[in-house]
Amino acid sequence: MLISILIPGKNDNFRYNGTQTLEFNLNQTLDNIESMNVDDVELILCDWGSEQKIVDSIFKRRHKNFKCVYVNPEIAKKYNGRGNYSIVHSINTAFRHSRGNYVCFWDSDCFVLLDSFIKLYNFVEEMKKNQDYNFYWGSRFNIPYESYTYFETHRDLVEKIKNGIQVTNDKIGKGNQFMGTSISLLMNRDIWDDSSGWYEKLPYWGWQDIEFHRRLMTKYNFGGDLEDLGMHFFHLTQPIKNDGRKNNHLLNPQINAPMFKANPEDWGLNNEQLEIIS
């Protein structure tokens, strides 16, 4: 397998309209894989603690190179901290069940259009050919919520993007100036294995990507922003729901792992019995 696309998600509407954006993301990614008609790209979804499984509710589509790793609520709550979702555990868990020589993570409310997907695929082929051991972040284009609230299908929005939705761009900076506005990460799987992935003592969204970047920079080179190489990542901006729950993604402390290999050997829930759905 050349490349594994890792996407974490949960079937609830905490903070964002997560079901709408996740379904869009998964549909667009499988559309890309099917359009390219390749057998060496897989999509790994980690369904983190959903009461109703994502593949039984919001996304019933199947593909031979699509796999869902289901972390049931009882297991998930052991790792959630004070929140209801651990982004770092879910990404690491998706990786543990992937097969690609290279892995590319992007978030549940992000997606790439086919032209960028083709560029990503070709770029990874060159990485393999050149034995590229750099790591690459991808910054994002934010699509205003009002632009797609009432669209019925993800293909409608794809057409509107092609016709020029007004978007804003978040750049990640360069090298040591990385400030955590990325939405994607690409690397050889050996690097991920070597580092043990995202630091699992930072379960919420915030700081964990900066910590990972600092750790990776101590041993590997930062290859740059995938956007600068023609690979564009679109972020489906969502309004924050004012439902009285604390914004747990702000709870991460600003700490660094004491060693390059950040996590114990059972990282990525390797000690748990998880359900694999394909």
Secondary structure, DSSP 4 states (H G I P E B T S, - for coil): --EEEEEEE-SS-SSS-HHHHHHHHHHHHHHHHHHHT-SSEEEEEEEES-SS-GGGTT-----TTEEEEEE-HHHHTTT-TTSS--HHHHHHHHHHT---SEEEEE-TTEE--HHHHHHHHHHHHHHHHHT---EEEE-EEEEPGGGTTT-SSHHHHHHHHHT----EEE---SGGG--S---EEEEEHHHHHHHTSS-TT--SSSSHHHHHHHHHHTTS-EEEEGGGGT--EEEE--PPP-SS---GGG-------SSSS-S-TTTTTTTS--EEE-
